[in-house]
Amino acid sequence: MKQLFLFACLCLILSTLSCDKKDEITDVDQFPAWLQTKITELTSEFDLCKMTDVTIIEYKGERYYHIYCGLWSCMYCQLFDQKGNRPTFTDLEWNDFLTNKKDIKTLPTCP
C-alpha cells in the first residue's frame, strides 16, 4: 500500500512539473500591447468593456485572439493572430478553423 501511495505521489508531481504554463495568460494585464490597444479602440466609444471578452484560441499550433461583445452581430469579425493581423482564411480554411480550433481561455476585457 505504501508503494502504491508513493507511486501515485510521484505521478502527481511529475504531471505537475511537466505542464508548460509559462505563456499562459491569466489576466487582462497580460494581453499583448497590440491587443490591449485594439480592445480600447473597440470598446471605449460606447463603454462596452464590461460586455466584451477575449477568447484565446489555438489552431494548428498558432494562437488567435477573438474579441467579442454581446451586442455585436458578426461572428469572428474581430479575430486576430499572434501579431495582431486578421487571418486571411479561404472558405475551406474557415470551416477547418471552426471545426478544429481549441478555445483555451475566455477572459473579460475589463480588469
Backbone as ProteinMPNN parsed JSONL, in Angstrom:
{"seq_chain_A": "MKQLFLFACLCLILSTLSCDKKDEITDVDQFPAWLQTKITELTSEFDLCKMTDVTIIEYKGERYYHIYCGLWSCMYCQLFDQKGNRPTFTDLEWNDFLTNKKDIKTLPTCP", "coords_chain_A": {"N_chain_A": [[0.822, -1.193, 0.0], [1.953, 1.209, 0.764], [3.82, 1.546, -1.272], [2.187, 1.915, -3.469], [0.987, 4.352, -2.797], [3.273, 6.029, -2.802], [3.969, 5.803, -5.503], [1.707, 6.991, -6.711], [1.953, 9.605, -5.729], [4.398, 10.327, -6.894], [3.696, 10.253, -9.606], [1.813, 12.325, -9.659], [3.41, 14.544, -8.977], [5.233, 14.568, -11.129], [3.484, 14.998, -13.265], [2.554, 17.537, -12.675], [4.894, 19.067, -12.826], [5.497, 18.776, -15.497], [3.732, 20.317, -16.945], [3.41, 23.027, -19.136], [3.271, 26.22, -18.482], [4.219, 28.726, -18.9], [3.596, 30.589, -20.88], [0.982, 31.143, -20.45], [-1.869, 33.13, -20.325], [-3.359, 34.774, -17.749], [-4.641, 36.976, -16.879], [-6.1, 40.146, -17.708], [-4.178, 42.156, -17.84], [-2.029, 40.882, -18.914], [-2.346, 40.648, -21.598], [-1.123, 40.994, -24.965], [0.37, 44.124, -26.017], [-0.636, 45.234, -28.435], [-3.118, 43.997, -28.538], [-4.424, 44.977, -26.281], [-4.612, 47.653, -27.056], [-6.296, 47.404, -29.298], [-8.636, 46.442, -28.063], [-9.327, 48.643, -26.507], [-9.856, 50.502, -28.554], [-12.125, 49.315, -29.711], [-14.027, 49.19, -27.672], [-14.283, 51.568, -26.2], [-15.862, 53.705, -27.196], [-18.673, 53.36, -26.744], [-18.628, 52.517, -24.164], [-18.302, 49.666, -23.8], [-16.802, 47.811, -22.516], [-17.392, 46.164, -20.247], [-19.094, 44.313, -21.331], [-17.655, 42.837, -23.05], [-15.416, 40.292, -24.121], [-12.387, 38.322, -24.398], [-11.429, 35.588, -26.239], [-9.003, 33.184, -26.129], [-7.546, 31.301, -28.557], [-6.409, 28.229, -29.904], [-5.053, 27.056, -32.889], [-3.898, 24.9, -35.233], [-1.331, 24.951, -34.055], [-0.898, 27.636, -33.678], [-1.632, 30.739, -32.027], [-4.635, 32.497, -31.533], [-6.676, 35.418, -31.106], [-9.849, 36.249, -30.103], [-11.951, 38.847, -30.03], [-14.926, 39.738, -28.555], [-18.1, 41.199, -28.24], [-21.218, 41.116, -26.606], [-23.186, 42.578, -27.904], [-22.546, 42.714, -30.558], [-23.208, 41.601, -33.854], [-21.82, 40.063, -35.664], [-19.867, 37.147, -36.349], [-16.73, 36.218, -35.302], [-15.582, 38.528, -36.348], [-13.716, 40.11, -35.194], [-11.202, 38.72, -35.047], [-7.881, 37.832, -34.473], [-4.44, 37.121, -35.24], [-1.371, 36.06, -33.606], [0.247, 38.246, -34.01], [-1.393, 40.37, -34.33], [-2.72, 40.585, -36.687], [-5.428, 40.139, -39.002], [-6.66, 36.945, -39.837], [-6.385, 35.517, -43.103], [-8.26, 33.542, -44.202], [-9.421, 31.048, -46.495], [-12.676, 29.915, -47.636], [-12.745, 27.152, -47.134], [-10.666, 26.936, -45.287], [-11.729, 28.473, -43.189], [-13.866, 26.834, -42.446], [-12.403, 24.622, -41.559], [-11.017, 25.829, -39.462], [-13.146, 26.52, -37.704], [-14.034, 23.966, -37.098], [-11.812, 22.644, -35.982], [-10.536, 24.268, -34.116], [-9.301, 25.141, -30.851], [-10.614, 26.338, -27.986], [-8.921, 28.019, -25.603], [-9.015, 29.737, -23.374], [-11.299, 32.1, -21.972], [-11.46, 35.455, -21.283], [-12.517, 38.342, -19.432], [-12.57, 41.691, -20.756], [-12.315, 43.902, -19.182], [-10.441, 44.969, -16.402]], "CA_chain_A": [[0.0, 0.0, 0.0], [2.841, 2.35, 0.836], [4.42, 1.708, -2.592], [1.149, 2.48, -4.333], [0.872, 5.753, -2.413], [4.458, 6.724, -3.299], [3.846, 5.833, -6.956], [0.701, 7.993, -7.037], [2.544, 10.917, -5.441], [5.404, 10.574, -7.914], [2.979, 10.577, -10.851], [1.22, 13.649, -9.484], [4.489, 15.532, -9.02], [5.741, 14.621, -12.493], [2.491, 15.624, -14.154], [2.522, 18.961, -12.355], [6.112, 19.686, -13.333], [5.563, 18.691, -16.953], [2.821, 21.289, -17.555], [4.06, 24.242, -19.607], [2.343, 27.318, -18.247], [4.941, 29.988, -18.93], [2.961, 31.531, -21.795], [-0.446, 31.192, -20.184], [-2.404, 34.427, -19.929], [-4.34, 34.572, -16.695], [-5.226, 38.258, -16.502], [-6.184, 41.145, -18.783], [-2.926, 42.908, -17.889], [-1.028, 40.09, -19.62], [-2.606, 40.678, -23.034], [-0.118, 41.762, -25.718], [0.054, 45.557, -26.114], [-1.494, 45.493, -29.599], [-4.466, 43.532, -28.219], [-4.998, 45.954, -25.349], [-4.953, 48.826, -27.862], [-7.468, 47.051, -30.115], [-9.783, 46.365, -27.148], [-9.683, 50.033, -26.181], [-10.474, 51.092, -29.752], [-13.431, 48.714, -29.984], [-14.986, 49.251, -26.565], [-14.356, 52.839, -25.477], [-16.854, 54.658, -27.703], [-19.963, 53.181, -26.08], [-18.362, 51.907, -22.863], [-18.676, 48.266, -23.966], [-15.79, 46.957, -21.897], [-17.976, 45.166, -19.334], [-19.839, 43.316, -22.113], [-16.724, 42.308, -24.043], [-14.403, 39.366, -23.629], [-11.407, 37.835, -25.365], [-11.197, 34.155, -26.193], [-7.709, 32.774, -26.661], [-7.813, 30.104, -29.352], [-5.268, 27.581, -30.54], [-5.411, 26.4, -34.144], [-2.699, 24.476, -35.982], [-0.129, 25.373, -33.345], [-0.846, 29.099, -33.591], [-2.565, 31.34, -31.086], [-5.512, 33.537, -32.07], [-7.444, 36.149, -30.102], [-11.166, 36.637, -30.61], [-12.594, 39.87, -29.209], [-16.36, 39.677, -28.839], [-19.052, 41.891, -27.376], [-22.544, 40.534, -26.736], [-24.049, 43.396, -28.757], [-22.132, 42.617, -31.952], [-23.934, 40.536, -34.551], [-20.973, 39.26, -36.551], [-19.102, 36.103, -35.684], [-15.294, 36.23, -35.606], [-15.186, 39.751, -37.068], [-12.548, 40.663, -34.52], [-10.274, 37.617, -34.814], [-6.527, 38.264, -34.797], [-3.378, 36.163, -34.953], [-0.456, 36.458, -32.527], [0.891, 39.52, -34.34], [-2.407, 41.41, -34.437], [-3.268, 40.61, -38.052], [-6.613, 39.307, -39.246], [-6.334, 35.822, -40.72], [-6.963, 35.559, -44.449], [-8.661, 32.176, -44.483], [-10.385, 30.758, -47.542], [-13.879, 29.299, -47.061], [-12.374, 25.839, -46.6], [-9.855, 27.154, -44.081], [-12.648, 28.895, -42.131], [-14.571, 25.63, -41.978], [-11.446, 23.835, -40.783], [-10.784, 26.579, -38.229], [-14.31, 26.369, -36.829], [-14.139, 22.568, -36.7], [-10.641, 22.127, -35.27], [-9.958, 25.206, -33.151], [-9.434, 24.787, -29.436], [-10.718, 27.511, -27.122], [-8.067, 27.802, -24.437], [-9.498, 30.506, -22.224], [-12.026, 33.331, -22.241], [-11.221, 36.432, -20.208], [-13.184, 39.635, -19.619], [-11.635, 42.717, -21.179], [-12.169, 44.884, -18.109], [-9.706, 44.435, -15.236]], "C_chain_A": [[0.871, 1.263, 0.0], [3.478, 2.615, -0.529], [3.423, 2.333, -3.57], [0.979, 3.975, -4.06], [2.06, 6.554, -2.947], [4.424, 6.843, -4.826], [2.849, 6.901, -7.394], [1.239, 9.402, -6.811], [3.581, 11.29, -6.499], [4.759, 10.955, -9.243], [2.375, 11.974, -10.787], [2.277, 14.743, -9.598], [5.021, 15.679, -10.443], [4.758, 15.284, -13.442], [2.398, 17.122, -13.905], [3.731, 19.679, -12.937], [6.168, 19.703, -14.856], [4.643, 19.682, -17.655], [3.589, 22.549, -17.909], [3.08, 25.395, -19.495], [3.02, 28.674, -18.349], [4.296, 31.031, -19.832], [1.469, 31.699, -21.53], [-0.857, 32.571, -19.686], [-3.499, 34.178, -18.898], [-5.067, 35.85, -16.321], [-5.189, 39.213, -17.69], [-4.873, 41.898, -18.934], [-1.83, 42.166, -18.638], [-1.29, 40.007, -21.12], [-1.453, 41.396, -23.728], [-0.577, 43.215, -25.885], [-0.877, 45.856, -27.279], [-2.935, 45.083, -29.317], [-5.154, 44.488, -27.249], [-5.424, 47.217, -26.095], [-6.212, 48.572, -28.672], [-8.727, 46.992, -29.247], [-10.26, 47.769, -26.803], [-10.381, 50.701, -27.354], [-11.905, 50.6, -29.94], [-14.472, 48.955, -28.892], [-15.18, 50.625, -25.95], [-15.492, 53.756, -25.929], [-18.198, 54.55, -26.974], [-19.829, 52.493, -24.724], [-18.802, 50.427, -22.843], [-17.743, 47.296, -23.244], [-16.389, 45.845, -21.034], [-18.763, 44.077, -20.063], [-18.951, 42.593, -23.113], [-15.742, 41.354, -23.386], [-13.473, 38.961, -24.769], [-11.26, 36.337, -25.159], [-9.858, 33.874, -26.851], [-7.918, 31.405, -27.301], [-6.495, 29.545, -29.879], [-5.766, 26.849, -31.785], [-4.133, 26.145, -34.929], [-1.422, 25.011, -35.364], [0.043, 26.87, -33.208], [-1.898, 29.593, -32.607], [-3.332, 32.462, -31.777], [-6.275, 34.161, -30.916], [-8.751, 36.6, -30.74], [-11.798, 37.603, -29.617], [-14.069, 39.847, -29.565], [-17.167, 40.408, -27.773], [-20.435, 41.304, -27.638], [-23.491, 41.321, -27.626], [-23.714, 43.278, -30.242], [-22.819, 41.433, -32.61], [-23.049, 39.679, -35.449], [-20.094, 38.302, -35.752], [-17.663, 36.132, -36.189], [-14.871, 37.425, -36.457], [-13.912, 40.345, -36.471], [-11.617, 39.532, -34.08], [-8.899, 38.041, -35.304], [-5.535, 37.154, -34.479], [-2.465, 36.739, -33.873], [0.195, 37.814, -32.751], [-0.106, 40.662, -34.479], [-2.998, 41.546, -35.818], [-4.512, 39.736, -38.139], [-6.21, 38.146, -40.146], [-7.038, 35.961, -42.063], [-7.285, 34.132, -44.883], [-9.568, 32.121, -45.719], [-11.616, 30.147, -46.874], [-13.57, 27.935, -46.453], [-11.555, 25.967, -45.318], [-10.724, 27.624, -42.913], [-13.395, 27.694, -41.563], [-13.652, 24.769, -41.126], [-11.159, 24.506, -39.445], [-11.931, 26.352, -37.244], [-14.452, 24.943, -36.31], [-13.021, 22.155, -35.746], [-9.998, 23.073, -34.271], [-10.172, 24.697, -31.727], [-9.474, 26.08, -28.627], [-9.944, 27.224, -25.841], [-8.643, 28.484, -23.202], [-10.267, 31.717, -22.704], [-11.876, 34.233, -21.02], [-12.01, 37.699, -20.472], [-12.147, 40.678, -20.011], [-11.416, 43.8, -20.126], [-11.413, 44.249, -16.94], [-10.572, 44.404, -13.99]], "O_chain_A": [[0.564, 2.247, -0.672], [3.661, 3.771, -0.91], [3.786, 3.175, -4.392], [0.842, 4.767, -4.992], [1.874, 7.644, -3.488], [4.811, 7.875, -5.376], [3.111, 7.638, -8.344], [0.998, 10.294, -7.624], [3.633, 12.436, -6.946], [5.22, 11.872, -9.923], [2.425, 12.719, -11.766], [2.049, 15.76, -10.253], [5.235, 16.797, -10.911], [5.155, 16.045, -14.323], [2.183, 17.893, -14.841], [3.603, 20.775, -13.481], [6.826, 20.565, -15.44], [4.768, 19.868, -18.865], [4.332, 23.082, -17.085], [2.169, 25.53, -20.312], [2.449, 29.678, -17.924], [4.43, 32.23, -19.583], [0.771, 32.339, -22.316], [-0.269, 33.109, -18.748], [-4.454, 33.448, -19.162], [-6.01, 35.817, -15.53], [-4.336, 39.089, -18.569], [-4.492, 42.246, -20.051], [-0.802, 42.758, -18.968], [-0.531, 39.36, -21.842], [-0.861, 42.31, -23.153], [-1.776, 43.494, -25.894], [-1.81, 46.647, -27.136], [-3.87, 45.729, -29.791], [-6.343, 44.771, -27.393], [-6.475, 47.787, -25.803], [-7.099, 49.425, -28.731], [-9.784, 47.456, -29.674], [-11.46, 48.045, -26.809], [-11.385, 51.39, -27.172], [-12.793, 51.378, -30.289], [-15.672, 48.925, -29.165], [-16.16, 50.835, -25.235], [-16.029, 54.51, -25.118], [-18.79, 55.572, -26.628], [-20.802, 51.951, -24.198], [-19.573, 50.007, -21.98], [-17.898, 46.08, -23.365], [-15.932, 44.703, -21.092], [-19.065, 43.036, -19.48], [-19.442, 41.819, -23.934], [-15.295, 41.568, -22.259], [-13.742, 39.225, -25.941], [-11.001, 35.872, -24.048], [-9.613, 34.276, -27.988], [-8.406, 30.474, -26.66], [-5.589, 30.292, -30.249], [-6.76, 26.125, -31.744], [-3.386, 27.072, -35.243], [-0.529, 25.473, -36.075], [1.05, 27.324, -32.665], [-2.92, 28.942, -32.388], [-2.758, 33.27, -32.507], [-6.497, 33.527, -29.885], [-8.755, 37.25, -31.785], [-12.139, 37.221, -28.497], [-14.429, 39.926, -30.739], [-16.941, 40.25, -26.573], [-20.778, 41.024, -28.787], [-24.507, 40.781, -28.064], [-24.503, 43.692, -31.091], [-22.992, 40.384, -31.989], [-23.508, 38.651, -35.948], [-19.646, 38.604, -34.646], [-17.427, 36.074, -37.396], [-13.899, 37.336, -37.207], [-13.133, 40.999, -37.165], [-11.287, 39.404, -32.901], [-8.76, 38.549, -36.417], [-5.752, 36.35, -33.573], [-2.76, 37.786, -33.296], [0.643, 38.459, -31.803], [0.29, 41.802, -34.721], [-3.703, 42.515, -36.1], [-4.632, 38.729, -37.441], [-5.487, 38.347, -41.122], [-8.158, 36.467, -42.138], [-6.671, 33.59, -45.801], [-10.372, 33.023, -45.956], [-11.599, 29.889, -45.671], [-14.073, 27.602, -45.381], [-11.736, 25.193, -44.378], [-10.492, 27.226, -41.772], [-13.538, 27.556, -40.348], [-14.066, 24.246, -40.092], [-11.069, 23.837, -38.416], [-11.697, 26.029, -36.079], [-14.94, 24.734, -35.199], [-13.258, 21.399, -34.804], [-9.006, 22.713, -33.637], [-11.096, 23.933, -31.448], [-8.496, 26.826, -28.585], [-10.274, 26.303, -25.094], [-8.742, 27.886, -22.131], [-9.927, 32.301, -23.732], [-12.132, 33.827, -19.886], [-12.159, 38.098, -21.627], [-10.978, 40.565, -19.641], [-10.428, 44.533, -20.184], [-11.713, 43.125, -16.538], [-10.111, 43.986, -12.928]]}, "name": "protein", "num_of_chains": 1, "seq": "MKQLFLFACLCLILSTLSCDKKDEITDVDQFPAWLQTKITELTSEFDLCKMTDVTIIEYKGERYYHIYCGLWSCMYCQLFDQKGNRPTFTDLEWNDFLTNKKDIKTLPTCP"}
